[in-house]
Amino acid sequence: MGIADRDHEHASSSSGPAAGSPTATSPLDQSNAAPGASGSGSGATTAAAIANDDQIEADYSTDDDGFDASTTNTYLTSIASDIRRGVEENGRLYAAYGMHKTYLPIDDGELDRNDLQHCKFTLMLEGKLFLAPIVAKPQNILDLGTGSGIWAIDIADAYPSAAVIGVDLAPVQPSIVPPNLTFEIDDIEKDWLWGEDQFDLIHGRELIMAIRDWPRLVRQAYTCLKPGGYIQLSGSLPDFQADDGTLPPDAAYLEMSRIYFDMSARIGASGREVQHWKRYLEDAGYVDVVQHVVKIPTNPWPKDSRLKKIGAFELAHFRDGIANVFARGYEDILGGDPVYFQVLLARARQEVMNRGMHSWVPFYYVWGRKPQ
Ligand SMILES: C[S@@+](CC[C@H](N)C(=O)[O-])C[C@H]1O[C@@H](n2cnc3c(N)ncnc32)[C@H](O)[C@@H]1O
């Protein structure tokens, strides 16, 4: 299957909202007004009912009116619809669920960026979806922070006998997907609820400004991998470089890169963490850990035709999608001036089209195996 069908039909979630979600407090407000809490409806009686230390008597009947119109269902429906709707800010849409505020939007513009990036990453791996040497017939695969779900869709097509799960904070994935793929809504920074020794492959790609505690994430993945199973993480380190001195130190996109590292460090989800993944995997007990770094050209400047194509994708990504990474954080985290940023972005967009600037971005692949 190719680019995900953006049909706005949201996939159903198999895991319910957890405590700590932004909407988890609303049921308490509603329960104060619930029928039966107070015959008179007076505030004093309601407060007394809340403070009552006696054992609460259970209602074992299931045939009364209240059971059908279960308030619990109402709460869950309202939480679910909040999550589905997301939060709108400055014309962009953000996830409404999760322990931490998120900084990348989840609207069509961002999902299109995910899909464009997927084409570039697949080209970089010459058609492969991952590099880890997993078993020939995997049974269970997990995609962390699945976004538009495009990697999960492709891997489910490639391994029809495997059960694939794509997990994300936001229910933005298409509903028409391969039958062996399900999407779940959950926060991967919380305790994982998947089984021990469950997966043959756990995959996480481009989890930008998303993960505060990578060592914890790779430890949780270790528990959920089968012995012999692999974790593969991949992501860019937007530290632009050129091998022939054609990148001037005052380039606007170098300034954008500094802004990105500053923003991500301030929220505790540093964009430099990709450089430490290998150590984190080794510390967690993985073996055969490999780090493979690929240079992504910033435009079609290379001679080689495959690299030229990758550079063309990267140029389109920078020109049309990179603003997404800064959409919320530049003002929100750094208190930056949006007009200054627009000018900087316009300059950077001009620069990246210059084929005389032979710059590239390092992209990290790190994988490791849970020993038998
Ligand atoms: C840049 S997108 C990458 C999408 C996908 N991995 C890919 O490469 O096409 C990052 C995704 O991670 C999700 N995400 C961020 N923090 C998360 C968390 N704590 N738990 C689950 N998903 C998260 C975001 O909602 C977003 O969809």
The ligand as a Gaussian input file, in Angstrom:
#p B3LYP/6-31G(d) Opt

LIG

0 1
 C        7.406000      12.914000      13.540000
 S        6.136000      11.781000      13.796000
 C        6.885000      10.305000      13.144000
 C        5.875000       9.329000      12.605000
 C        6.408000       7.975000      12.178000
 N        7.220000       7.339000      13.201000
 C        7.175000       8.029000      10.903000
 O        8.404000       7.940000      10.910000
 O        6.519000       8.155000       9.843000
 C        6.216000      11.475000      15.546000
 C        4.953000      10.824000      16.092000
 O        5.199000      10.438000      17.442000
 C        4.007000      10.624000      18.181000
 N        4.349000      10.732000      19.599000
 C        5.014000      11.744000      20.207000
 N        5.147000      11.501000      21.517000
 C        4.531000      10.306000      21.748000
 C        4.313000       9.527000      22.920000
 N        4.775000       9.932000      24.100000
 N        3.622000       8.376000      22.796000
 C        3.157000       7.963000      21.597000
 N        3.339000       8.667000      20.448000
 C        4.016000       9.820000      20.529000
 C        3.432000      11.914000      17.596000
 O        2.043000      12.024000      17.877000
 C        3.755000      11.744000      16.125000
 O        2.691000      11.156000      15.429000

